[in-house]
Every structure is written in structure tokens, then in C-alpha cells.
Amino acid sequence: MFDDIAENIPEQSIQLHGVNITIKRLDLVHPAISGNKFFKLKYNFLEAKSLGYLGVLSFGGAFSNHIAATAFASHQFGFKSIGIIRGEELAHQSLNHTLFTAQQFGMQLEFISREHYRLKDSADFLAQLKEKYPDYYIIPEGGTNDLAIQGCKEILTESNKANFDLICCAVGTGGTISGLIESSANHQNVLGFSALKGDFLTKDVQQLTHKCNWKITDEFCCGGYAKTTPELLQFMQNFEHEFSTPLEQVYTAKMLFGLSQMIQRQEIKSSTRILAIHTGGLQGRLKTE
Ligand SMILES: *Cc1c(COP(=O)(O)O)cnc(C)c1O
């Protein structure tokens, strides 16, 4: 299922404040699953299979695009899947859209308390999980690891590397942008728009790449993860209407909102050849109409 995702991803040309932007539509890789997640999962799944695992296990919150993508990809790949979900209380409620979809794709959901969830990267907790689920290959929350970055290096085509000066994307855990940075050409810059508040992602990505042609800003995170402002929602609605391109409020709308603001403030030269990566995430979309 991972064979030909990188080929033939559609690109769309738009203008924001008179500046041309090419949008690489990873959202069109699948109607509901974030396109970047396929790239992140590809080499993890191949590794898991070659090591003889029968399934994958990963972690996420109730609205996690990564959980939805892992469930779907497992289903397609012929893997079993387990999702460790943050929030014990959710076990007693009806499933939201994301979790319902994951379950439909055969994912076994296990709900744990927020305190317990915080330990998800600790050696002890991982050792316990390995003992309980020996047939499952463990992928970290958000799916970011070295193999995810290897997969995200395949997002940019040779023509993307030759024909653009600036590559923009939304940042959650930093895996996608690290792959873009690693594969970018020397003349290119990569600009990440953080979906979360704080500068920790810059430090995280510094650990994931040795290159320096990049920057991450949290200026357009609108207060933090999954938070919105009236301006963001207004921008999203106008954008969707004008370009017939669906966005979602957690990642892609913030990236394009930020890009639009920076162009308007002339922080980006109007002659810059911009490639913006639409990472998808539409399964978690808030309807603006
Ligand atoms: C997961 C996700 C991201 C962030 O990707 P990272 O590799 O975690 O930085 C961006 N956009 C969408 C739509 C996503 O689902």
C-alpha cells in the first residue's frame, strides 16, 4: 500500500495577497487520513514486517490523526493494531468520530489515565507493553522516529527541490518537517508553523536534523494545540470558499494563516517561489459552514 504514494500527488496554484503559492495536496492521498502520516508509517511498517511482528501499537489522544492513520494503514497492510488512548473516562463514553473510525478499521483501543499516559515513553512502561503485546511493533505518539523521517524524505520530488525557494508545513511533533529539511536542496529554506505553543519543537527538530536551512515559528498557533481564534476560523472559511480546498483548524489552517500574514507583512519577498504542504488531517475537521 505504500508503493506509489509519493508519485502523482496533485499540486494546486493559488495566490495570497498577490503572491503565488503552490500547494502540494497530501490531503488527496486519502479522503480522511492525513497524507503525511502514510510517509511517516511506511518504513515503520516495512521494518515491523521484516522483523516478524504481526501488528503495530501506538499512542494518541481522542482526536489523533496519527491513530486514525495507523488504524487505516494497518487494515490495508494486513496488520493488527492497538491504540493506547489518553483518557480513562473515554472508555465509558460513546466513541468520537476518530476513535470510531479507528475501531472500524480493526484497531483495539485501550484507554489509560492521563497520569499513566504521561509515562508512555518511559522504559518501564514500554517494557510492560512489550511483555503484554509481544507481537506488536511499538510506534511512538505522533509516529515520529528515524524511520518516519526517512519516509518523509520522500515527500519532495526532484522537481519540488529544483523549482521552489521556500517550503512551508505545519508542525506537530516535528517528524514531517525533519524529513522535508533532510531532503531539501541547499538553496531551499523550510519554514514550519507550529500547531503548539512554545519553542520546544525547535529543540526537538535540532535533534532530528543537522541542517540549518529551517525555522519553526509558534506565532500562529492561536493559543496552543487545537485552540482557535475567530481570525483563524474566518481565514479558514474564506480560504476554503475561495480555493475550494478543505482545511482543518489544528494544522493546515494555521500554517496557511501564518503564511498569509507573513506575506501581507512583507516578511516573505513576493518573488519567493513557495511550496506549501497540505498535510491533510481532514478527518478531524471542524466544519466552518
Ligand atoms: C500529524 C499532522 C501534522 C504534524 O506532523 P508532525 O510530523 O507530527 O510534525 C501536520 N498536519 C497534519 C494534518 C497532521 O495530521
The ligand as a Gaussian input file, in Angstrom:
#p B3LYP/6-31G(d) Opt

LIG

0 1
 C        0.239000      14.886000      12.285000
 C       -0.027000      16.069000      11.451000
 C        0.915000      17.095000      11.286000
 C        2.197000      17.154000      12.057000
 O        3.141000      16.236000      11.654000
 P        4.439000      16.016000      12.570000
 O        5.259000      15.074000      11.801000
 O        3.936000      15.413000      13.850000
 O        5.062000      17.330000      12.834000
 C        0.613000      18.127000      10.429000
 N       -0.563000      18.169000       9.779000
 C       -1.491000      17.214000       9.928000
 C       -2.764000      17.358000       9.208000
 C       -1.263000      16.128000      10.760000
 O       -2.212000      15.196000      10.923000

